[in-house]
Amino acid sequence: MKSEMNPKNIFSMLIPIVGAIFIACASILYILYKSWSNKAYFERWKDYEDCGV
């Protein structure tokens, strides 16, 4: 059987690739956001470390 390259085959081959790239980018952005958020949180409260709270 000869596999032909028609638009439907190309589209069905690209969906998993685009999905994987999207998930990878979203994961990287989430990790960067959480690290920035944690850094900002600890910077805000670092003056109160000696209070014993």
C-alpha positions as CSV (number, residue, x, y, z in Angstrom):
1,M,0.0,0.0,0.0
2,K,1.3,3.4,-0.9
3,S,0.7,6.2,1.6
4,E,-0.2,9.4,-0.1
5,M,0.4,12.8,1.3
6,N,-2.9,14.5,1.2
7,P,-4.0,17.4,3.5
8,K,-5.9,15.1,5.8
9,N,-2.9,12.9,6.5
10,I,-0.6,15.9,7.0
11,F,-3.1,17.4,9.4
12,S,-3.5,14.2,11.4
13,M,0.3,13.9,11.6
14,L,0.8,17.5,12.8
15,I,-1.8,17.5,15.6
16,P,0.3,15.4,18.1
17,I,3.5,17.4,17.3
18,V,1.8,20.8,17.8
19,G,0.1,19.5,21.0
20,A,3.4,18.3,22.4
21,I,5.1,21.6,21.6
22,F,2.2,23.5,23.2
23,I,2.3,21.4,26.4
24,A,6.1,21.8,26.6
25,C,5.9,25.6,26.2
26,A,3.0,25.8,28.8
27,S,5.0,23.7,31.3
28,I,8.1,25.9,30.9
29,L,6.0,29.1,31.3
30,Y,4.3,27.7,34.4
31,I,7.6,26.8,36.0
32,L,9.0,30.3,35.3
33,Y,5.9,31.9,36.7
34,K,5.9,29.9,39.9
35,S,9.6,30.5,40.5
36,W,9.1,34.3,40.0
37,S,6.1,34.2,42.2
38,N,8.0,32.4,45.0
39,K,10.9,34.7,44.7
40,A,8.6,37.8,45.0
41,Y,6.8,36.2,48.0
42,F,10.1,35.5,49.9
43,E,11.4,38.9,49.1
44,R,8.3,40.5,50.6
45,W,8.5,38.6,53.8
46,K,12.3,38.4,54.4
47,D,12.3,41.3,56.7
48,Y,10.1,39.4,59.1
49,E,12.3,36.4,59.5
50,D,13.8,37.7,62.8
51,C,10.4,38.3,64.4
52,G,9.7,34.7,65.2
53,V,6.4,34.7,63.3
